[in-house]
Amino acid sequence: MGRTPWYPLFSQKIAISQGVYEGGYAVNAVRYPSEEYMTSWYLTTDLYDGNVQSLMVVHYYHVAFNRPDLLKYLALPFGFRFYVSATEIEVWYDDNVANI
């Protein structure tokens, strides 16, 4: 995709919904520009109710150890989205996200 990877630090935080740690659910992800202490990633599953208050903010290393299958996507820079399920993988750049 011609973009320089931007790897999160283990000490940074990431916002996730229920079902991300557990696996077995498709994951929708988006990387918005954010504060330096955050990875800027928001990962949700079908269990997400659309209420931002219901998201858990956890250290990135928890996601790295619980979902190593997602690591290769989490180096994508701001503006990227991805969708991963048992049968499908989609990765795309979203100008609307990158320019927030």
C-alpha positions in Angstrom: 0.0 0.0 0.0 3.0 2.2 -0.1 2.8 3.5 3.5 5.4 3.5 6.2 4.4 1.2 9.1 3.7 2.9 12.4 4.1 0.3 15.1 2.3 0.8 18.5 4.4 0.7 21.7 3.4 -1.9 24.3 3.0 0.9 26.8 0.4 2.6 24.7 -3.3 2.1 25.1 -5.9 0.8 22.7 -9.7 0.9 22.8 -11.5 -2.4 22.4 -15.1 -3.7 22.7 -16.2 -6.9 24.2 -15.3 -9.9 22.1 -11.9 -8.7 20.9 -9.9 -10.6 23.6 -12.1 -13.7 23.4 -11.8 -14.2 19.6 -14.5 -16.0 17.6 -15.9 -12.6 16.5 -15.1 -10.6 13.4 -13.1 -7.5 14.3 -13.7 -4.0 12.7 -10.8 -1.7 13.3 -10.0 2.0 12.6 -7.0 4.1 13.4 -7.8 7.7 14.2 -5.2 10.4 15.0 -5.1 10.7 18.8 -3.1 11.5 21.9 0.5 10.1 22.1 -0.3 7.7 24.9 -2.9 5.9 22.7 -2.2 3.6 19.7 -5.0 5.4 18.0 -6.7 2.0 17.2 -10.3 1.3 18.0 -11.2 -2.4 17.7 -14.8 -3.5 17.8 -16.8 -6.7 17.3 -20.5 -7.4 16.7 -20.9 -7.1 20.5 -20.2 -3.4 20.3 -23.4 -1.4 20.9 -22.2 1.9 19.4 -21.8 3.5 22.8 -18.2 4.8 23.0 -18.5 4.6 26.8 -18.7 0.8 26.6 -15.2 0.5 25.1 -12.4 -0.7 27.3 -9.1 1.2 27.2 -6.3 -1.4 27.8 -2.6 -1.6 27.2 -1.6 -2.6 23.7 0.4 -5.6 25.0 -2.9 -7.2 26.3 -4.2 -7.2 22.8 -0.8 -8.3 21.4 -0.8 -11.4 23.7 -4.5 -12.2 23.3 -4.8 -11.6 19.6 -1.4 -12.1 17.9 -3.4 -12.7 14.6 -4.1 -8.9 14.5 -0.6 -7.7 15.1 0.3 -7.4 11.4 -2.6 -5.0 10.8 -1.9 -2.8 13.8 1.2 -1.3 12.2 -1.0 0.4 9.6 -0.8 4.2 9.9 -3.6 6.7 10.7 -6.5 6.6 8.3 -6.5 2.8 7.8 -9.3 0.4 8.6 -9.4 -3.3 8.6 -12.0 -6.1 8.9 -10.9 -9.6 9.9 -13.3 -12.6 10.2 -12.8 -16.3 10.0 -13.4 -16.1 6.2 -12.6 -12.6 5.2 -9.9 -10.0 5.5 -10.2 -6.4 4.1 -7.8 -3.5 4.6 -8.4 0.0 3.2 -7.5 3.6 3.6 -10.2 6.1 4.6 -9.5 9.8 3.8 -12.3 10.8 6.1 -10.6 9.2 9.1 -7.1 10.4 8.2 -8.3 14.0 8.0 -10.0 14.3 11.4 
